[in-house]
Amino acid sequence: MRTLGIFKRRKRVLVISWDGVPFSFLKKGMEEGRFPLFSKLITGGAFGRMTSVLPTISSVAWTSYMSGKNPGGHGIFGFIDRKPSPLSFFIPTGKDRRAEFIQEVLSREKKRVISINIPMTTPPFEVNGILVSGFLSTKIEKATYPPEFSRVLKEMGYIIDANPVKAKDRKDEYLEDLFLALRKRFELAERLIRERWDYFHLHVMETDRINHFFWKEKDERFWKFYSEVEELSISLVEKAKDALLILLSDHGFCTLKKEVFVNKYLEDGGYLFFDKEPPEDIRDISEKTVAYSLIPGRIYINLKGREEKGSVEPGDYERVREEVASYLEKLTVDGERVIKKVWRREEVYSGPYTDLGPDLILEPVDGFDLKGNLKKETLSGETHIEGMHTRDDAFLFVKEREFTKDNLSIYDLFPSILSEFSIKVSSDGEVCWRG
């Protein structure tokens, strides 16, 4: 005789992330009659604006999502980072992070994980399931766990990332590549959604790409692309109706008005000097240098004992840092204020790796993209890039839940998702929904 109610259905969580899609963009689009499927979907859950990270870079944001920690707790501070002595530069990957990811936590708890295309999962790491790493992977053969799963990707013609170099002079070709990459991404997801899993995360990087290069005009092709993102996402959702659905982005977007060369401003103010003209890279700074900048708006004081060519005495650090901060606050382009706020490191970061981060972090006014170029004749310049990241306009949707706080943060996803599996791990966020 069969007894009803003995077997409890497995808890499952489905996450689909649209990189760089703003809350305000979706809200306005729905008001204009766009996103009909998404508009219908969000009536059955909580939909709100979410704050991202500083600096607002995808690699930092997704590391924070997967770890629940701020950069001071996970050690990733930007798309490019530096070692101060001897001074050298590198592109951080997943091997440089210093915190456990949600996929690893769930795997340890015997939950089956499927993770597709999330930034900072390169190189791929062991999970209880399948992991396909994101855009920093250069070869499909080295982009999966288990390694042999890469054969599936090769057979289906999977694309790790569309080449953004094409976006400058071959935009039509680049857009075709974005469509193809998007379709292959969902083709893989449709295949894997039929597997057994507890946590499934599909990341759509192509939304960030199209926003960077097609944001200003938002022509018919732009909206066609977003319609396809919406349709493919909802189709995948339909394959897992029993799962808790989470849709989110990692940051917002706005129109890029000007690139601003922070090192030029520091040089003009007498804070940055070079031993070699023109300098090849930041390693050519002089011992007379007081401060220098890495993209986007990360300021390092040239501190003696820390930096290879350090000039600022430790006893003068606070005074010099405040002087540089005050100077940077005054930065203007064409009479417009460029810097919304200059943050001190300890205001933004906490944790054992805080000292690896910049001394000051510049939060720009929307429209001004802070660059780290060394030798520029002018303080600002034009670019073919049309859109840039914003910190305070990411979105979060959770089906059949209600939010328990107003100030949603990307740090909240880690503890909130784990709470669905009754798992508690220390984090910088808090559970932000109930239901």
Beta strands, then each sheet from edge to edge (+ up, - down):
strand 1: 13-18
strand 2: 45-51
strand 3: 81-84
strand 4: 87-90
strand 5: 113-116
strand 6: 129-132
strand 7: 144-145
strand 8: 199-204
strand 9: 244-248
strand 10: 252-255
strand 11: 258-261
strand 12: 291-294
strand 13: 298-301
strand 14: 332-333
strand 15: 336-337
strand 16: 339-344
strand 17: 360-364
strand 18: 368-371
strand 19: 380-381
strand 20: 387-390
strand 21: 394-399
strand 22: 402-403
strand 23: 408-409
strand 24: 433-434
sheet 1: 7+ 6- 5- 8- 1- 9- 21+ 2- 23-
sheet 2: 3+ 4-
sheet 3: 10+ 20-
sheet 4: 18+ 11+ 19-
sheet 5: 12+ 13- 17+ 16-
sheet 6: 14+ 15-
sheet 7: 22+ 24-
end
